[in-house]
Amino acid sequence: MAIFKPKDGAGAEGLTLIGEEARFHGLIAAKGSLRVEGVVEGDITDAVAVEIGRKGRVKGNVAAQTVSVAGQVEGDIVCARSLEVLAGARLSGNIRSPSLRFEEGARFNGGCAMADGEGKKTP
């Protein structure tokens, strides 16, 4: 039974869950999907899909194919495909992604660069 079903079929390799009561300090290199409902103090790299739940907090940089933020992130986010920031989310840091979606009520403080898959800036 899957707890988390990533969008676009991403993350078929597996799911790592940081639960509400968990507090993680250090580097996470997730080869599949990662869902954060607790606290992560450190960078997240190599993930296919990262989802920061409403109670989730990340203090560090995030690098993944796709990222969805409903909680709080203090750090830079780099996405190869897309970034989604949901209503009530707080994001403080620079972002780079070819596709962005911000819901009304999301808060963002930082810089933004949009690039295509090869890292070229879009017009």
Secondary structure as GFF3:
##gff-version 3
##sequence-region A 1 123
A	DSSP	three_ten_helix	7	9	.	.	.	ID=ss1
A	DSSP	beta_strand	15	18	.	.	.	ID=ss2
A	DSSP	beta_strand	23	25	.	.	.	ID=ss3
A	DSSP	beta_strand	28	29	.	.	.	ID=ss4
A	DSSP	beta_strand	33	36	.	.	.	ID=ss5
A	DSSP	beta_strand	39	41	.	.	.	ID=ss6
A	DSSP	beta_strand	44	52	.	.	.	ID=ss7
A	DSSP	beta_strand	57	59	.	.	.	ID=ss8
A	DSSP	beta_strand	62	69	.	.	.	ID=ss9
A	DSSP	beta_strand	72	74	.	.	.	ID=ss10
A	DSSP	beta_strand	77	85	.	.	.	ID=ss11
A	DSSP	beta_strand	90	92	.	.	.	ID=ss12
A	DSSP	beta_strand	95	96	.	.	.	ID=ss13
A	DSSP	beta_strand	100	102	.	.	.	ID=ss14
A	DSSP	beta_strand	107	109	.	.	.	ID=ss15
A	DSSP	beta_strand	112	113	.	.	.	ID=ss16
###
